[in-house]
Amino acid sequence: MPTEIGPGEIIGSEGLQGNDWPVFGWIDDIRPALAEALAAKRPAALATLYRVQGSAPRGPGAQMLFVPTPDGGIAATGYFSGDCIEGDVAGHAAQVLADGVPRRLHYGMGSPWIDIRLRCGGALHVLVELIAPDDAAAATMLRYAAERRSCLWLTDGETRTVREGSGALLALTDEPFGVARRYDPPRRVIVSGGDPGALAAAQLAQLAQFETILVRPNGPHAPPPFAVAQYLREEPGEAVSRLGVDEWTAYLGATHEDHHDLGGCLAALRGGAGYVAMIGAKSRAGDRLAALKDQGATPEQLARLHLSPGVAGLGKSPWEVATGILAEIMQALNPAKERA
C-alpha cells in the first residue's frame, strides 16, 4: 500500500514540458493522453486528487497524467492547483515511473513539510500510481470510453480494477485505502452548419476540449480550417442517428435551414441528448415546434429543445453568439459530469 510522504524535488521547466506556459492544464480528461502513451508502449504515472480540505481550485477526482518523453523530460496533462505543486507532483511521478512504488502526497494545511504551501490555505491529497503499457485496467477503462459507457476505476495505488457503474465522481475509503473514480463518456458537441456562426461554435467547442463533430450537408470536400474530431457531409438527422447520442452529447442545428436542422434535432431529442438547440429568430419557433410535433416529437421532448439559444446580452457577432451557446451547453452537460 502507498504511504504518506512529503514533497520531493521540484522539476523545473527543463524536466516538465510546458512548465513555463502550462497549457497542459487546459486538458481535463487524461484518457486521450493515456491512450496515446499505451499505444506507444510507454508507461504513465496517474495522479488523482482524492481529498480536498478547505478551499481549492479543483475538487476530488481531478487528475494529472505524466508520461516520459524521448528527451528525458516528462509530458504532463491536467492540473491541480495552479500554484507550485504541479512540478513537485511531476517529481514524484518520475520516481513512480522509475520504481513502480505508488505515492500518497499531502500538500498545504496540516502537512508537516513547510517548503510548499498553497495560497488558498487548503490542503490537497494526491495518489500517484504507475500505469504500465500492458495495464489491463487501463485498457478496460479506455474500452468503456470508446463504447460511451460509464465505469468506475477502483485502485489502492497498486491494484486496479474497472467495472461498470455510476455514483459520485470520486469515492474514498481510508481503511483499507481505496479510491473509486468515475469516468463518463467524453462530452461531445455535434454542430450542423457551415456559416461563420456554426464554425465559431464548432471551433470554440473544440478549444474547450469537447469531442466536436461538424456536419455540413453536401459541404466542401476539403476539411474545415480548424481541427475537429469528425467532419461529415451528410444530412444532420442521418449523422446524429448513425453516431448515436446520449446525455453527454449536445446537438446544435445551425444551418438555418429547417429541412436540415429539424431532422438533426428530432434524432437528438429521441436519442436523449443532454442538450438540443436550433439557431434562428424567435419568430420561427412556432412553425418549428409544429413541424417537429407533426414528425412525432412528444411534448416532453419538445420541452427540452432550445430555440434561439445562447446567453442574452453578449452580442450578435459569431464569437459572441457561440460563447453564449457553449456556456449553455456546459451548464446542461455539467450535471451529467458532476452528478452524485
Secondary structure by P-SEA (a helix, b strand, c coil): cccccccccccccccccccccccccccccaaaaaaaaaaacbbbbbbbbcccccccccccccbbbbbbccccbbbbccccccccaaaaaaaaaaaaaaccbbbbbbcccccccccccccccbbbbbbbbbbccccaaaaaaaaaaaabbbbbbbbcccbbbbbbbccccbbbbcccbbbbbbbcccbbbbbbcccaaaaaaaaaaaaaccbbbbbbcccccccccccccccccccaaaaaaaacccccbbbbbcccccccaaaaaaaaaaacccbbbbbccccaaaaaaaaaaaacccaaaaaacccccccccccccaaaaaaaaaaaaaaaaccccccc
